[in-house]
Amino acid sequence: MTTPAIQVTDVTVHYGEVLALDHASLSVAPGRVCGLIGMNGSGKSTMFGAIMGRLRPDTGNVLINGENPAKARKQGTIGYVPQSEAVDWAFPLSVRDVVMMGRYGGMGITRRPRRADHDAVDRALERVELTEFAGRQIGQLSGGQKKRAFVARGIAQGATTLLLDEPFAGVDKRSEATMTRLLRELASDGATILVSTHDLHALPALADEAVLLMRRVLMHGSPAEVLKPENLALAFGLDVLDRAESQDSTEPQHSPHAQDSEDAA
Ligand SMILES: Nc1ncnc2c1ncn2[C@@H]1O[C@H](COP(=O)(O)OP(=O)(O)OP(=O)(O)O)[C@@H](O)[C@H]1O
């Protein structure tokens, strides 16, 4: 049997009295795109923290390609695209600097970048179609472009597992389509991708499989199965069913995110 790219087994996490993950288990095979969905506070970011080895579970364990997550992080095999809120966009770093950070994990921040590092950064920028923005301060990109800059950081570091926390929040449909295409291409090249999203409409085009999270994994199946209103109701509450009926759709939750535009950049 193939070793799962991401294996979360029986993970429980508390923040003081708050139970954020409750014996959650999840397995994602290499080359798959998996959507992680759940309401606010259902534990998605905590799940990412556990997978990245940034927090120590009270119970259970995580393996990345059969390795300890701290080791995977050190080796650069796991990359992370944070929520926009988690980034200080005013920081005086260019897009190229951000992508170059993907190379520091392997070489230590004290070493000057070498030709191979610059080449890897160039290739990553090209892959995410940001070459022309390389010199721009990171905060002066559109929402979708910022996300792609962080994907490029993961590509430059050679990550084979990518975690994306809300990559579609605050981006327009065109940026969403560009990101979806990019993630699908990376997966066909063998990368494993776990994406948390509130945008349920994005899931069928994006993901091979989806996980419903509510402190524990309520369901893990195809997007079509997970998006059935009766299954979404398990994670989002019964009002989802009412909205689904009124829209005559199996994709009941429209993303309320603010729009921005790549063209505005
Ligand atoms: N540092 C913290 N200290 C205390 N409680 C926390 C902390 N971080 C998260 N929590 C709580 O843990 C639970 C899970 O939070 P988490 O951020 O993982 O959820 P989420 O699904 O990512 O939410 P969102 O969709 O809003 O980003 C929530 O009840 C949250 O309030």
The ligand as an ORCA input file, in Angstrom:
! r2SCAN-3c Opt
* xyz 0 1
  N      -4.632     30.195     20.408
  C      -5.871     29.844     20.787
  N      -6.239     29.965     22.077
  C      -7.477     29.595     22.496
  N      -8.421     29.082     21.674
  C      -8.101     28.947     20.375
  C      -6.823     29.326     19.860
  N      -6.797     29.088     18.543
  C      -8.016     28.567     18.218
  N      -8.795     28.497     19.330
  C     -10.166     27.949     19.394
  O     -10.118     26.625     18.898
  C     -11.243     26.366     18.084
  C     -10.778     25.968     16.681
  O     -10.166     27.107     16.078
  P      -9.540     27.057     14.613
  O      -8.888     28.379     14.384
  O      -8.732     25.842     14.455
  O     -10.861     26.921     13.710
  P     -11.070     27.213     12.159
  O     -11.971     26.132     11.661
  O      -9.758     27.371     11.499
  O     -11.857     28.604     12.180
  P     -11.972     29.737     11.032
  O     -12.764     29.137      9.912
  O     -12.702     30.819     11.745
  O     -10.560     30.126     10.644
  C     -12.108     27.618     18.129
  O     -13.069     27.444     19.151
  C     -11.116     28.693     18.503
  O     -11.767     29.751     19.204
*
